[in-house]
Amino acid sequence: MKLVSVITLMALVAFVASPARAAGADPVVIDRAAAKEHFARAKALWAAGRREDAARELDLAYQKWPDPAQLYNIGVLNGELGRPVEAAQAFERYLAEERTSLGPATRKSVEALLLKQLAQTGTIEVHTTPDDVAVQMDGKSVGATPLASPIRAAKGGHVVEFTRNGYQTQMRRIEVQPQARVVVDITLPVDLRAAAPAPVVSAPAPAPGRAEKADPNQTPIQEPGPPVVSGAPATNRSRVAGTVLVATGLVAALTGGLLVWKFSSDANAASKRAAGPAEGYPLAKSDYDRALDRRLMSFGLLGAGAVASGLGWYLSVSGRPDAPHPVALLMRGTF
């Protein structure tokens, strides 16, 4: 209900205050009556719980009458639908097109909404060899390399496809983390079958007076399509070494701790015996000193195990493949 009230408020701005902006627009694009109908259907569909249909009608309303105020509504609606990329794009365009008419308080409020959506997105930076490779993400065209800017994507898994004539198609599944950047550097292998011309085999000419008949039992030979190569990264050796080092260090630290406890107990027992009869003091003193020496060595084993575990953990973490690199958000909504 909160969204409906916001959209209703913005509708007054869109359909009352905007004729001055729309007056100079192409009259073929502007259709105020159709825009109002789509907008009314968007409100009704939202109230009925049909979110996807409401978003579609709101987009149509903007296409019929591209008033910047509608971009605010589109941003709010996509935010409610869990589409942070589309919502952020709408808020950015709204701030850019209304930069001279928004008051400080309104601009600050919209920028806060924009930052909330950007916090749920990351970026994919694409580099390809060769250039002029068509890039698609989740079945939608992104453009051809080199891309003008990184691809903004919502958090989660995405399938990116790379195609170019004469080269083998490549696909990658990329996991995007919020406010993080993933760099994809890919080389497309040449499609040798496409590069080499097929040999021409001339069939013997049929005998004069006889028509050649096709064999109905013969299945035509079809060439397989280009293989799809998956880009699963190889296991990093430092991760394996780190895991082994962590396990060894933990065993050493645990053993050292147990030995420290044992020799401390032996030293306490010898100390009690030394306080007894005088004739037993030399033997008790010897046992006490030996227990202290062994406890000291046990402390060394405990410390070495802790250091090995820490070093192993560092190697394991630093060896993670495709680790995202955090980037800072820009306050003005630029990307």
C-alpha positions as CSV (number, residue, x, y, z in Angstrom):
1,M,0.0,0.0,0.0
2,K,2.9,2.3,0.7
3,L,4.1,1.9,-2.9
4,V,0.7,2.6,-4.3
5,S,0.5,5.9,-2.4
6,V,4.0,6.8,-3.6
7,I,3.0,6.1,-7.2
8,T,-0.2,8.0,-6.8
9,L,1.7,11.0,-5.5
10,M,4.2,10.8,-8.4
11,A,1.3,10.5,-10.9
12,L,0.2,14.0,-10.0
13,V,3.7,15.2,-10.8
14,A,3.9,13.2,-14.0
15,F,0.5,14.1,-15.4
16,V,0.1,17.6,-14.1
17,A,3.5,19.2,-13.9
18,S,5.2,17.7,-17.0
19,P,3.4,19.2,-20.0
20,A,6.0,22.0,-20.1
21,R,8.8,19.4,-20.5
22,A,6.8,17.3,-22.9
23,A,5.9,20.2,-25.1
24,G,9.2,20.1,-27.0
25,A,9.2,16.4,-27.4
26,D,8.4,14.5,-30.5
27,P,4.6,14.5,-30.9
28,V,4.7,11.0,-32.4
29,V,6.2,9.6,-29.1
30,I,4.0,11.5,-26.8
31,D,0.6,9.9,-26.1
32,R,-0.8,11.3,-22.9
33,A,-4.1,9.5,-23.0
34,A,-2.5,6.1,-23.6
35,A,0.1,6.8,-20.9
36,K,-2.7,7.5,-18.4
37,E,-4.4,4.3,-19.3
38,H,-1.3,2.2,-18.8
39,F,-0.6,4.0,-15.5
40,A,-4.1,3.3,-14.2
41,R,-3.7,-0.4,-15.1
42,A,-0.3,-0.5,-13.4
43,K,-1.9,0.8,-10.1
44,A,-4.8,-1.7,-10.4
45,L,-2.5,-4.6,-11.1
46,W,-0.2,-3.8,-8.2
47,A,-3.2,-3.6,-5.9
48,A,-4.2,-7.0,-7.1
49,G,-0.8,-8.5,-6.3
50,R,0.3,-8.9,-10.0
51,R,3.7,-7.2,-9.6
52,E,5.2,-8.3,-12.9
53,D,2.2,-7.1,-15.0
54,A,2.2,-3.8,-13.1
55,A,5.9,-3.2,-13.9
56,R,5.2,-4.0,-17.6
57,E,2.3,-1.4,-17.7
58,L,4.4,1.2,-16.0
59,D,7.1,0.8,-18.6
60,L,4.6,1.2,-21.3
61,A,3.3,4.4,-19.7
62,Y,6.8,5.8,-19.7
63,Q,7.2,4.8,-23.4
64,K,4.0,6.6,-24.3
65,W,5.0,9.7,-22.3
66,P,8.7,9.7,-21.3
67,D,8.3,12.1,-18.4
68,P,11.3,11.9,-15.9
69,A,8.9,11.7,-12.9
70,Q,7.8,8.3,-14.1
71,L,11.4,7.1,-13.7
72,Y,11.0,7.5,-9.9
73,N,7.9,5.2,-10.0
74,I,9.8,2.7,-12.2
75,G,12.7,2.7,-9.7
76,V,10.5,2.2,-6.7
77,L,8.5,-0.6,-8.4
78,N,11.6,-2.5,-9.5
79,G,13.1,-2.1,-6.1
80,E,10.0,-3.8,-4.6
81,L,10.3,-6.6,-7.1
82,G,13.9,-7.3,-6.2
83,R,15.5,-6.0,-9.4
84,P,18.3,-3.8,-8.1
85,V,19.9,-3.2,-11.5
86,E,16.8,-1.9,-13.2
87,A,15.9,0.1,-10.1
88,A,19.3,1.7,-9.9
89,Q,19.2,2.6,-13.6
90,A,15.8,4.3,-13.2
91,F,16.9,6.3,-10.2
92,E,20.2,7.4,-11.9
93,R,18.3,8.6,-15.0
94,Y,15.8,10.4,-12.7
95,L,18.5,12.3,-10.8
96,A,20.3,13.2,-14.1
97,E,17.2,14.4,-15.9
98,E,15.7,16.3,-12.9
99,R,19.0,17.7,-11.5
100,T,17.9,21.3,-12.0
101,S,14.4,20.9,-10.5
102,L,14.9,18.7,-7.4
103,G,15.2,20.3,-4.0
104,P,18.1,19.3,-1.7
105,A,15.8,17.1,0.5
106,T,14.2,15.3,-2.4
107,R,17.6,14.7,-4.1
108,K,19.0,13.3,-0.8
109,S,16.0,11.0,-0.4
110,V,16.3,9.6,-4.0
111,E,20.1,9.2,-3.6
112,A,19.5,7.1,-0.5
113,L,17.1,4.9,-2.5
114,L,19.8,4.6,-5.2
115,L,22.5,3.6,-2.8
116,K,20.2,0.9,-1.3
117,Q,19.8,-0.7,-4.7
118,L,23.5,-0.4,-5.6
119,A,24.4,-2.2,-2.4
120,Q,22.7,-5.3,-3.8
121,T,24.7,-5.3,-7.0
122,G,28.2,-6.0,-8.2
123,T,30.1,-5.6,-11.5
124,I,31.6,-8.0,-14.1
125,E,34.6,-6.6,-16.0
126,V,35.0,-8.4,-19.3
127,H,38.2,-8.7,-21.5
128,T,38.2,-10.9,-24.6
129,T,40.7,-12.0,-27.2
130,P,39.9,-11.1,-29.9
131,D,37.8,-8.0,-29.7
132,D,34.3,-7.6,-31.3
133,V,32.9,-10.6,-29.3
134,A,29.2,-10.5,-28.7
135,V,28.4,-10.8,-25.0
136,Q,25.1,-12.1,-23.5
137,M,24.2,-12.4,-19.8
138,D,21.3,-14.6,-18.8
139,G,20.1,-14.6,-22.4
140,K,20.1,-10.8,-22.8
141,S,22.5,-9.0,-25.1
142,V,25.0,-6.8,-23.3
143,G,27.1,-5.5,-26.3
144,A,30.3,-6.3,-28.1
145,T,33.8,-6.1,-26.6
146,P,35.5,-3.9,-25.7
147,L,32.5,-2.9,-23.5
148,A,32.3,0.8,-22.6
149,S,31.9,-0.1,-18.9
150,P,31.7,-3.1,-16.6
151,I,28.4,-5.1,-16.6
152,R,26.3,-4.3,-13.5
153,A,24.6,-7.4,-12.2
154,A,22.5,-8.4,-9.2
155,K,24.1,-10.6,-6.5
156,G,23.9,-14.3,-7.3
157,G,24.8,-16.6,-10.2
158,H,24.8,-15.4,-13.8
159,V,25.6,-17.2,-17.1
160,V,27.7,-15.1,-19.5
161,E,28.1,-16.3,-23.2
162,F,30.7,-15.1,-25.7
163,T,30.3,-15.6,-29.4
164,R,31.9,-14.5,-32.6
165,N,31.8,-15.9,-36.1
166,G,34.8,-18.1,-36.8
167,Y,35.5,-18.8,-33.1
168,Q,34.2,-21.4,-30.6
169,T,31.4,-20.1,-28.4
170,Q,32.4,-19.9,-24.7
171,M,30.2,-19.8,-21.6
172,R,31.0,-18.9,-18.0
173,R,28.9,-19.1,-14.8
174,I,29.9,-16.2,-12.7
175,E,28.9,-15.6,-9.0
176,V,28.5,-11.9,-8.2
177,Q,28.8,-10.6,-4.7
178,P,27.3,-7.3,-3.5
179,Q,29.6,-4.3,-4.0
180,A,32.3,-6.5,-5.6
181,R,34.0,-6.7,-9.0
182,V,34.7,-9.9,-10.9
183,V,37.2,-9.8,-13.8
184,V,36.7,-12.2,-16.7
185,D,39.6,-12.5,-19.1
186,I,38.8,-15.0,-21.9
187,T,40.3,-16.1,-25.1
188,L,38.1,-17.6,-27.8
189,P,39.7,-20.5,-29.7
190,V,39.5,-20.4,-33.5
191,D,36.8,-22.7,-34.9
192,L,38.9,-24.8,-37.2
193,R,35.9,-26.3,-38.9
194,A,34.6,-22.9,-39.8
195,A,38.1,-21.7,-41.0
196,A,38.9,-24.6,-43.3
197,P,36.8,-25.0,-46.4
198,A,34.9,-28.3,-46.7
199,P,36.3,-30.6,-49.4
200,V,34.3,-30.8,-52.6
201,V,33.5,-34.3,-53.6
202,S,32.1,-34.7,-57.1
203,A,29.5,-37.5,-57.4
204,P,29.7,-39.7,-60.5
205,A,27.3,-38.6,-63.2
206,P,24.3,-40.8,-63.6
207,A,24.1,-43.0,-66.6
208,P,22.3,-41.5,-69.6
209,G,18.6,-42.2,-69.6
210,R,18.5,-43.2,-65.9
211,A,17.2,-40.8,-63.1
212,E,19.1,-40.9,-59.8
213,K,16.8,-42.0,-56.9
214,A,17.4,-41.0,-53.3
215,D,17.9,-43.8,-50.8
216,P,15.0,-43.5,-48.3
217,N,16.9,-45.5,-45.7
218,Q,20.0,-43.3,-45.8
219,T,20.3,-40.7,-42.9
220,P,21.9,-37.4,-43.9
221,I,25.2,-36.7,-42.0
222,Q,25.0,-33.6,-39.8
223,E,28.0,-31.7,-38.5
224,P,27.9,-31.2,-34.7
225,G,27.7,-27.6,-33.5
226,P,30.6,-25.8,-31.8
227,P,31.4,-27.2,-28.3
228,V,30.5,-25.1,-25.3
229,V,33.6,-24.8,-23.0
230,S,33.1,-24.4,-19.4
231,G,35.5,-22.2,-17.5
232,A,35.9,-24.1,-14.2
233,P,39.2,-22.9,-12.6
234,A,41.9,-25.4,-11.7
235,T,42.5,-26.2,-8.0
236,N,45.0,-23.7,-6.6
237,R,48.1,-25.4,-5.2
238,S,48.5,-22.9,-2.4
239,R,45.0,-23.9,-1.2
240,V,46.0,-27.6,-1.0
241,A,49.3,-26.7,0.8
242,G,47.5,-24.4,3.2
243,T,44.9,-27.0,4.1
244,V,47.6,-29.6,4.8
245,L,49.5,-27.1,6.9
246,V,46.4,-26.1,8.9
247,A,45.7,-29.8,9.7
248,T,49.4,-30.5,10.7
249,G,49.5,-27.4,12.8
250,L,46.3,-28.2,14.7
251,V,47.6,-31.7,15.5
252,A,50.9,-30.3,16.7
253,A,49.2,-27.6,18.8
254,L,46.8,-30.1,20.3
255,T,49.6,-32.5,21.2
256,G,51.7,-29.7,22.7
257,G,48.8,-28.6,24.8
258,L,48.2,-32.1,26.2
259,L,51.9,-32.5,27.0
260,V,52.0,-29.1,28.8
261,W,49.1,-30.3,30.9
262,K,50.8,-33.6,31.7
263,F,54.2,-32.3,32.6
264,S,52.6,-29.5,34.7
265,S,50.8,-32.2,36.7
266,D,54.1,-34.1,37.1
267,A,55.9,-31.0,38.3
268,N,53.1,-30.4,40.9
269,A,53.3,-34.0,42.1
270,A,57.1,-33.8,42.5
271,S,56.8,-30.5,44.3
272,K,54.5,-32.1,46.9
273,R,56.9,-35.0,47.3
274,A,59.8,-32.6,47.9
275,A,58.0,-31.1,50.8
276,G,57.9,-34.6,52.5
277,P,60.7,-36.5,54.2
278,A,64.2,-35.2,53.7
279,E,65.6,-38.4,52.3
280,G,63.2,-38.2,49.4
281,Y,64.0,-34.6,48.5
282,P,66.9,-35.2,46.0
283,L,64.8,-37.6,43.8
284,A,61.8,-35.3,44.0
285,K,63.9,-32.3,43.0
286,S,65.3,-34.2,40.0
287,D,61.8,-35.2,38.9
288,Y,60.5,-31.6,39.3
289,D,63.3,-30.1,37.2
290,R,62.9,-32.8,34.5
291,A,59.1,-32.1,34.3
292,L,59.7,-28.3,34.0
293,D,62.2,-28.9,31.1
294,R,59.7,-31.2,29.3
295,R,56.9,-28.7,29.8
296,L,59.0,-25.9,28.3
297,M,59.5,-28.1,25.1
298,S,55.8,-28.8,25.0
299,F,55.1,-25.1,25.0
300,G,57.4,-24.8,22.0
301,L,55.5,-27.5,20.2
302,L,52.2,-25.8,21.0
303,G,53.5,-22.5,19.6
304,A,54.9,-24.0,16.5
305,G,51.6,-25.7,15.8
306,A,49.7,-22.4,16.2
307,V,52.1,-20.6,13.8
308,A,51.7,-23.4,11.2
309,S,47.9,-23.3,11.4
310,G,47.9,-19.5,10.9
311,L,50.3,-19.7,7.9
312,G,48.2,-22.5,6.4
313,W,45.0,-20.5,6.9
314,Y,46.6,-17.6,5.1
315,L,47.7,-19.7,2.2
316,S,44.3,-21.3,1.9
317,V,42.5,-18.0,1.8
318,S,44.9,-16.2,-0.5
319,G,44.6,-19.1,-2.9
320,R,40.9,-18.9,-3.5
321,P,40.1,-18.6,-7.2
322,D,38.0,-15.7,-8.6
323,A,38.1,-13.8,-5.3
324,P,35.9,-10.7,-5.8
325,H,37.6,-7.3,-5.2
326,P,35.6,-4.8,-3.2
327,V,34.9,-1.4,-4.8
328,A,33.4,1.7,-3.4
329,L,30.0,3.1,-4.3
330,L,29.9,6.5,-5.8
331,M,27.5,8.9,-4.0
332,R,26.2,10.6,-7.1
333,G,24.9,7.4,-8.7
334,T,27.5,7.4,-11.5
335,F,29.0,4.1,-12.5
